[in-house]
Amino acid sequence: MNRFLPLYFLLFAFPTLMAQSPTFEGSWSGTLQLPSLELPLVWHIKTTQGKLTTTMDSPAQGVNGIPMAQTQVNSDILVISSPPHGLHFKGTLIRPDSISGQFSQAGTTIPLSLVKAQHSTPQRPQTPKPPFPYESSNHLIPSKNGIQLGATLTKPTGKGPFPALVLLSGSGPQNRNGTLMEHEFFWVLADHLSRKGIAVLRFDDRGVGSSTGNYAQATTYNFAEDAQATMAWLQQQEDIDPQKTGLLGHSEGGLAALIAATTSGPDFIILMASPGIRGDRLILNQQQALFSAQNIPETQSKPARELNETLFALALEAKSMEEFAVKRANYQKEAPIFQFMTPQQKQAIEAQLSGPWIFDYLRLDPKTYLHQIACPVLALNGDLDLQVDATTNMEAIAQGLKQGKQPPLEKRIYPGLNHLFQTATTGLPTEYGEITETIAPKVLADIVGWINEI
């Protein structure tokens, strides 16, 4: 799940990519050799309605399934491009399982060799397997403005009423299972809780899977509306305890839970790696933590940081998206750094900053909503989380609650766990797919124990 870095940050921090074809059909992997890091990529090529299409995964960035605009083949030449991302790849099939080519982004060209993947399923021992000692049912749940949310309810067998909660995903379009690099984050969580007597509702983000709507035009406030709708639906279901129904949000999902709670009144909230500071600060801290963890020199990290700081400040000054667009255009004319950028680089930055989500997210301050929370809160994080720093954000969550209605708060920072609550070594996103563990068992046990105690 993109529990994960917003794509717009990723493009500031790293180059990204995509590609593949008909004798080229299949999955191809390669590694970009960048000055301070290696960036592995996987490109999936298939025929859709008689036409070649490509999607790209960047495991190190926690990004999967990014569609490429064009895939073309001429004899043994493969060309893949995505103008919105400023990406272009041209390669020659030198053997049935090998492509040699050049990858370009934003005016920079790097050699890239691809090898056809012999697909093997990574080990995911926690992925749920039958028999399931609980009931599972699929539903369509109405949200605001005619949105329909495809959802799955897992409910213990036997006599209720059962405590229950709704799972809210983090940044990026997520399905109800929270699938990322073949980890099923939310399915593992729901399975464990329902085996322990707790009902769980998980749903596809709007515009994903069975849910309607347009994810690209949605903001965190829209996700909060979906949280309210799904919790209200859950409270009305047979055998669900309407006095012990809560929200669990991971990463940005925690923000949606806090916003929803100000009007929907859950009986408890669980925040997993959730932000406690304003969006602009969170992304800047995230960027710096990833730069530091990868030993990226100051000569490279400082310009990216300063550019982000200025652009974010312009966003905060603007009273509308239209005003922000004008400010960006004026800044591009005046700032020396833009004189050294290619048109593709400028286009990539503009694409990252022009949507409604980023405009709202940069100014979203969790303390506005933390002050209004009255129900018990469990806040969890790992000390190797490089996306939502545990110490800074946990302190901000505690302060926000204390300055408001002072609800009961239990907070836990787990040694050696990353943003996905996996037992990790560095905390870098490159590890997410390499780790076989989906969620540390201690975290699962603590969530069950806390719900049973409140």
N, C-alpha and C positions, 0 to 999 in steps of 0.2 A: 504494500500500500504506500502511498507517497506521503505518508507518515514522514515525510520525505521532503527533500528540498524542493521548493517551487522551481519549475523548469526555468523560470526567468533568472533565478539566482545561478542555476547550474551553467547557463550560457555565459554569465559574467565570469564564473570561476574557471570553467574549463571549455575547450572546444567540444562539440558533440558531432554525431554522424549518422549515416544510413546507407543501405544498398542491397541488390541481387537480381535473378532471371529464369527462362523456360528450360533450357538445358541447365540454366542457372537456378532453377527452382529448388528450394530447400533452405536450410539455415547455414549461414556462413559466419565465421568468427575471425576477428583480427584484433590487433592491438596497436593503437596510436602511441608512438614513442614521443612524448612531449618533453620539454626541457626538464621538468621537475617531477614528472610522474608518468606512469603508464596508464592508458585509458582503454580497457577492453571493450569491444563492441560486438554485438550479435545482430545480424541482419536476416530477416525472414522474407523470402520471395515466394510468391505463389501466383497462380492464375485465378483471377476473379472476373467473372462474366467475359471470358475470352481475352482478358487483358492482364499483363503482368503488374503486380502491385508489391510494394515493399514496406515493411515496418522495421523499426530499429529498437533494440534494447541497449541500454548503457548500464550494466550492472553496478558499476562503481558509483553511479549517480542515483541509483534507485529508480530509474526511468525505464518503462517498458512500453512496447507497442506504439511508438511514435510513427505516424504514417508519413511516407515520403510522397512528394507531389508527382514525381515522374520516374518511371523505370523503363529504360529502352535497351534493346539488344540489336546489334548489327553483326551477324556472324559470331565471332568470338569476343566481341567488344560489349561490355556492360557499362551503361551510364545510369546513374541514379542521382537525382537532385531534389532539393527541397528549398526553394527560394525563401519561404518564410523564416527558415533557420540559417540561410546563407550557406547551405551545404551542397557539395558536389563531389561525386566520385566517378572516376572513369578507370576501368580496369580491363585487362585481357586475360581470358581463360587460357592458362598455360598448361594445365593438366585438368582432367575431369573434376579434381577436387581442390584446385588451386587457382586463385586469381591474383595477378600482380597489377597494382594500380597506384593512383594518386588521389588523395583525399584533400579537398580544399574547403576552407571555411573562412569567411570574412577576410579574403585576400591572402591567407596563409595556405601553402601547399605542403603536404607531408606524404612521404611514401607509405602505402598501406597494402599489406598482403593479406588475403583472406583464404581460409581453409574451410572446406565444406564439413559441417559438423556431422559426426556420427552420434546421433542423439542418444544420450543416456539419461535416465531420470535421476536427479540428485536425491540423496537420502534425506527423507523428511519423516523421521520416525514418529513425530507427534501428530501427523495428519490423521484425522479420525477414520476409523475403520469399523465396519459393522461386526457384530450386532450392536445396535444402539439402544440402550435401556431407557429411552425417552421417546416422546412423540415429536414428530417433525411435520410441519405443514407450511405450504407456501400461500402467500396472500398478495393482493394489490391494495395498498393503503393510500387514501386520498390525502394530498397536502394542498397548500395554497395554490391558487391560480390554475386549478385543473391538473396539477402534477399528480401522477400516479407512481407510487414507489413499490417496486417488486421486493418482497421481503420473505424471510423464513423465520418462523417461530419454533423454537425447541422448548418443550415443556415436559417436566418430569411426569412419569406415570404415577398413578395413585391419587390419593385424596388431597386436594388443595385446601385453602389457597396457598400459592407459592410466591415467594419473593421474586421479583422480576426486574430486568433492566434492558435498555436499548443501547446498542453499540453504535458509536459515531466515529467515522473514519477521519483520517488526517488529510493533508493537502494532496491534491491530484485525484483524478477520477478513479474510484475504487468500486469493485463489486462487493457483494454482501459477505464474501469469505475473506476479504482483505488480501487478495492474492498478490504476492510479490516474490519473484524469483522462485516460484513453486512452493513458497511458504504460504500457508492458509491461516494468517494471523487471527482473524475473527472467528473462523470455523473452529480452530483449536480452542480458543477462549470459550466460545459458546458450548462446545462439546463438554469441556471440563466442568463448566458451571452447571449445565443441565444434568450431568451425571451426579452432581452434588446437591440436587434439589432446587436449583434456581432456574427459572424460565428466562430465556434470552431471545430478543428480537434483533435481527440484523437485516440490513437492507442495502440494495444497490443504490449508489449515489444517483442523483437525477441525471438522466441522459446516458446511464450505464446499464447494461444487462436488460432487465425487464422494466426498468424505470423510465418514465417519459421526462421530457424537459431538455434543456440545453445546458450542459455543465459549463461550457466556456463562458456563458453569460451569467453564471451564478456567483454569488458572494458568500462570505461566511454568514451573513445575516439570513440568506436563503437557506443555508444548511441548518441554521437554528430553527427556521420555520419547519423544516422536515423533521427535526428532532421533536418539536412540540407535537406535530401531527402523529408521529409514530408512537410517542409515549401516551398520548390521549387514547389512541386506538388500543394499545396494550392494556391500559387500565380497565378497559371495558370487556376484556376477554374472560371467558369462564375459567375458574380456578386460579386466577391471578389476584394477588393481594393488592388492592388499590391503595393501601396504606403503606406498602413497602415496595414501591416501584421507583426505579432510579435511572440515571443516565451515566454511561461510561464513555468518555471521549479520549481518543488517542491523538496526540499532537494537536493539529488544528481542530480536531473533533472536540477537544476539551473546551476550546473557545465557544464552539457551537453549543455545548452543554451549558456553559455559564450564561450565555445570552438567552437560551431557551428557558433556563430555570427562573429567570426574573419574571416570567409571566405564567409558566406552566406548573411551577411548584412541585418538582420531584421530591421524593422522600429521602434521597441521598444522591451524591455525585461522586464518581470516581474519575480522577484526572490522571491519565497515563502519559508521561512526558509532555505535559501541556504547557504552553507559554504562560508566563506571568507578567511579561513586560510587553511594551508596545511593539507593533509589527516591524517598524523600521529598525528598532534596536535589535530585535530578535534576529533579523536577517543579517545585519551587519556583524553581530556576534557569531552567528553561525558561519558566515563566510570566513571570519578571522580564525575561528577554531579549526576549520578544515584546512586553511592555508598553513597554519602552524603544525598541524598533525602530519602534513605531507612535506614539511620543511621547504615550503615554497619561499624563495628569497624575497626580502622586502622590496627589492627593485621591481619585482613582478606584482606583488600583492598590494603595494601602496597605491599605484594608479587605479587599480580596480576598486579598492576601498574608497578612495577619494571621489571617484566618479559616482559610485553608488550613494555616498553621503550627500553629494550635491543634488543628484536627481531625486533622492528621497525628500530632501528639504524642499525642493520645488513642489513635490506632490503634496506635502503637508501645508504649504502656503496656499495652494490652489483651493478654491471653493467648489470647483466642479471638474469633471474629467476634461471638459472643453478648455477650461482655463489652464489645466495642467498640460494639455497638448500644445497650447500657445507658448507656455513657459519653456517646454522642452525644445520647441522649434527655435526660439530665441537663443537658448543656451547653446544649441548646436552651432549657431552662427557665430557666437562670441568666444566659446571655449577653445583654446589652442589644441586640446587633446583630439577634438573632432577633425582637425585639419589632417591628422595622420591616419584617420580611419577610412576604410574603403566604403563604398555605398552599401555593400552587403553587411558590414559591421554596424553601420548606422541603422539599417533596416532591422537587424536582429534586436538591437536595443529597443527600437520603437515597438516592435512586436511584443516585447516582454512588458512594456510599460503602458500599453494602450487599452488594456481590458479593465472591466469594472472590478474584478477580484483584487488586483494589486492596489488599485486606488483606495479601496476601502481597507484592505489589510494593513497597509503601512500606518494608518492612523488609528487602528483598532487597539484600544488599551484595555486589557483584561480587568484592571482595577475598577473600572466603571461598573462592571457586573459583579466582581467579587464583593464589593461593598453591599450588594443587595441579597447575597446568598444567606439563607437561614438554616438550611438542612445540613446534616453531617457530610463532611468531605474527606475522602481518602486521596492523597496526592502521592504518586509514585514516580520515580525516575531512576536512571542508572548513572553511575558516575563516569561512564565512558560515552555518554550521549554528547555527540558533537553538533547536533542539530538544535537541541533545546537544552542548553547548559543547566545541569541539575541544581547547582548551588544558587545561581542568580535567579532562576525562575521559581524555584521552591521558596526562596526567601520572599520574593515578590508576591507569590500566592498567599503565603502566611500573613504578610503585612496587609494585603488587600482585604482578607477576611477579618483580621483583627480590627481594622479601621472601620469596618461596617457593623454587621449584626453579630459578629463573634460566634459563629457556629462551631460545633466540635470539629476539630481538624486532626487527622492522623497523617503524618508524612513519613515516607521511607525512601531513602536513597540507597540503591543496591550496588555494592562494589562489583566492578567487572562487567556490568551490563551496559549494552548500547541503547540506541534510540528505540529499537524493536524489542528490548528486554531479552536479548540473546546474550549468553555468556561469550564475551568478545576479548580480543587482544588489544586492538587499537581504537575501536569505535568507529573507524572509517566505513562509509557505505560500501566500499569494495568487499568488506567481509560479509555483508548481509547474506549473499547467495552462497558463500563458501561454508557458512556455519550450518550444521545439520539441525541444531536446536531451533525451534520456532519461538517459543517463549519459555523462559526459565521456570521450572516447576515451583520454585519458592514463590514466585510472583503469583502464579495461579492459586496456590494454597492460601496466600495472604489475602487475596481478593475474596475468596470463599469465606475465610474465617471472619473477615471484617463485616461482610454482609450479614452473616449469621449473628454477629454480636450486637449490631445496632438495633 
